[in-house]
């Protein structure tokens, strides 16, 4: 949840948080000839400062900020972000070999990884995901702070009565824990989170604080 200044709402205070339906992990993907592991990719970038790049959709977005996290964790990588008007063009350029890397949603990259058009080097979550159990996390590969994902959430207006929130949460958690529903969602690259409204609220607050710090450190402005 990248936190840009001058939002017209507060993502913590202006909503009653019901449930996180699930998160969609981001991955670092490269052209197959670039590297076979995250460590190898970082080593190549270090050995060739200024010669590598990764595709983004502009400063301030999640992809750009995930790249900033990786650069910081790797000790200040000299790798440029190439801004595209749309993510689709960056994926096409990656597969054509015009750019070496992108950070993208696993749901988009997974089919291209399986077909051999790209190689996913790392999943940017705490644990591996069931839809791609062979892909190690950045955490496993020595980059514990490189965590980036989008999440699907259910909220209500602020000050919605707690009994209403609790009932809605209970029904959604029940649905998410249903084996058939879980299987369908996980097949699309979604990692399910079925927890309490209180956990969800603390999760949103933590993510907001995390990305606000990254935005400040990077000096990013929304393009």
C-alpha positions in Angstrom: 0.0 0.0 0.0 2.2 2.9 -1.2 1.5 5.9 0.9 1.6 9.1 -1.1 1.0 12.5 0.5 -2.2 14.5 0.1 -4.6 11.6 0.1 -8.2 12.7 0.4 -8.7 10.0 3.0 -6.9 8.2 5.8 -6.7 4.4 5.1 -6.7 3.6 8.8 -9.1 6.1 10.4 -11.7 6.5 7.7 -12.8 2.9 7.4 -14.1 0.1 9.5 -11.9 -2.9 8.6 -13.7 -6.2 8.0 -11.4 -8.6 6.4 -8.3 -9.2 4.2 -9.6 -11.5 1.5 -6.1 -12.3 0.4 -2.8 -10.9 -0.9 -1.4 -11.1 -4.4 2.4 -11.4 -4.1 4.8 -9.4 -6.3 7.7 -11.1 -7.9 11.0 -10.2 -9.4 11.1 -11.6 -12.9 13.9 -11.4 -15.5 14.5 -12.4 -19.1 15.7 -16.0 -19.0 19.2 -15.2 -20.0 19.8 -12.6 -17.3 20.2 -14.7 -14.1 19.0 -17.9 -12.5 18.7 -16.6 -8.9 18.2 -13.4 -7.0 21.8 -13.5 -5.6 23.1 -13.9 -9.2 21.0 -11.0 -10.4 22.2 -8.7 -7.6 25.8 -9.8 -8.2 25.6 -8.9 -11.8 24.1 -5.5 -11.1 26.8 -4.8 -8.6 29.5 -5.7 -11.1 27.9 -3.5 -13.8 26.7 -0.3 -12.1 24.3 1.7 -14.2 24.0 -1.0 -16.9 20.9 -2.8 -15.6 17.3 -1.6 -15.3 13.8 -2.7 -14.4 10.5 -1.7 -15.8 8.0 0.3 -13.7 4.8 2.2 -14.2 6.3 5.4 -12.7 7.7 6.7 -9.5 5.5 6.3 -6.4 3.8 3.1 -7.5 4.2 -0.2 -5.8 6.5 -1.6 -8.4 8.9 1.3 -8.2 8.9 1.3 -4.4 9.5 -2.5 -4.3 12.5 -1.8 -6.4 13.6 0.8 -3.9 13.3 -1.7 -1.2 15.5 -4.2 -3.1 18.1 -1.6 -3.9 18.3 -0.6 -0.2 18.5 -4.2 1.1 21.2 -5.0 -1.4 23.3 -2.1 -0.1 22.4 0.5 -2.7 22.2 -1.1 -6.1 22.9 1.1 -9.1 19.9 0.0 -11.2 17.6 2.3 -13.1 13.9 2.2 -13.3 12.4 2.6 -16.7 8.9 4.1 -16.5 6.2 2.8 -18.9 2.7 4.2 -19.5 1.3 0.7 -18.9 2.6 -2.5 -17.3 1.7 -4.5 -20.4 4.4 -2.8 -22.5 7.1 -3.5 -19.9 6.1 -7.2 -19.9 6.4 -7.3 -23.7 9.8 -5.7 -23.6 11.0 -8.1 -20.9 10.0 -11.1 -22.9 11.6 -9.6 -26.0 14.8 -8.9 -24.0 14.7 -5.1 -24.3 14.8 -4.8 -20.5 16.3 -7.3 -18.1 13.8 -7.2 -15.3 10.4 -6.2 -13.9 8.7 -6.4 -10.6 5.1 -7.6 -11.2 2.1 -9.5 -9.8 2.7 -13.2 -9.6 -0.7 -13.8 -11.3 0.6 -12.0 -14.4 4.1 -13.5 -14.5 3.3 -17.1 -13.6 2.0 -18.2 -17.0 5.0 -16.6 -18.7 7.3 -18.2 -16.2 5.8 -21.7 -16.8 6.1 -21.2 -20.6 9.8 -20.2 -20.3 9.3 -16.7 -21.6 10.5 -15.2 -18.3 12.2 -16.5 -15.1 10.8 -15.5 -11.7 13.7 -15.2 -9.3 11.9 -14.3 -6.1 8.5 -14.0 -4.5 8.2 -10.8 -2.4 6.3 -12.4 0.5 7.3 -13.9 3.9 6.6 -17.4 2.7 6.5 -19.3 -0.6 3.1 -19.3 -2.3 1.2 -22.5 -3.1 0.7 -21.6 -6.8 4.5 -21.5 -7.3 6.1 -23.5 -4.6 9.4 -23.8 -6.5 10.1 -20.1 -6.4 12.0 -19.0 -3.3 11.2 -15.8 -1.5 13.5 -12.8 -1.3 13.6 -13.5 2.4 15.1 -16.9 1.9 17.7 -15.5 -0.4 19.0 -13.0 2.1 16.8 -10.0 1.6 14.4 -10.0 4.6 12.9 -6.6 4.1 11.9 -7.0 0.4 8.2 -7.6 0.9 5.7 -6.2 -1.5 2.2 -7.3 -2.5 -1.2 -6.0 -3.3 -4.2 -7.0 -1.1 -7.9 -7.4 -1.6 -9.8 -6.0 1.3 -13.3 -5.6 2.6 -14.1 -2.3 4.4 -17.1 -0.5 5.6 -17.6 3.2 6.5 -15.9 4.4 9.7 -18.0 3.8 12.9 -20.0 0.9 11.5 -21.4 -1.0 14.5 -19.0 -3.7 15.8 -21.6 -6.4 15.7 -22.1 -5.8 12.0 -18.4 -5.9 11.4 -18.0 -9.1 13.4 -20.8 -10.8 11.5 -19.5 -9.8 8.1 -16.0 -10.9 9.1 -17.2 -14.3 10.3 -19.1 -15.0 7.1 -16.1 -14.0 4.9 -13.7 -16.0 6.9 -16.0 -19.0 6.6 -16.1 -18.6 2.9 -12.4 -18.2 2.5 -11.7 -21.3 4.5 -14.0 -23.4 2.3 -11.7 -25.8 0.4 -13.1 -25.2 -3.0 -13.0 -21.4 -2.7 -9.5 -21.5 -1.3 -8.3 -23.7 -4.2 -9.8 -21.4 -6.8 -8.3 -18.3 -5.3 -4.9 -19.8 -4.7 -4.8 -21.1 -8.3 -4.9 -17.4 -9.3 -1.9 -16.6 -7.2 -3.8 -15.2 -4.2 -2.5 -16.0 -0.7 -5.5 -16.2 1.6 -5.6 -14.4 4.9 -8.6 -15.3 7.1 -8.3 -13.3 10.3 -10.1 -11.0 12.7 -11.1 -7.4 12.0 -8.6 -6.3 14.7 -5.8 -8.1 12.9 -6.8 -6.5 9.6 -6.8 -3.0 11.1 -3.3 -3.4 12.5 -2.2 -4.9 9.2 -3.4 -1.8 7.3 -1.8 0.5 9.8 1.6 -1.3 9.5 1.5 -1.4 5.7 0.7 2.3 5.6 3.6 3.2 7.9 6.0 0.9 6.0 5.3 2.4 2.6 5.2 5.9 3.9 8.8 5.5 5.1 9.9 4.1 1.7 8.2 7.0 -0.1 10.0 9.5 2.1 13.4 7.8 1.8 13.1 7.5 -2.0 11.8 11.1 -2.5 9.1 9.6 -4.8 6.3 11.6 -6.2 3.2 10.2 -7.9 3.7 10.5 -11.7 
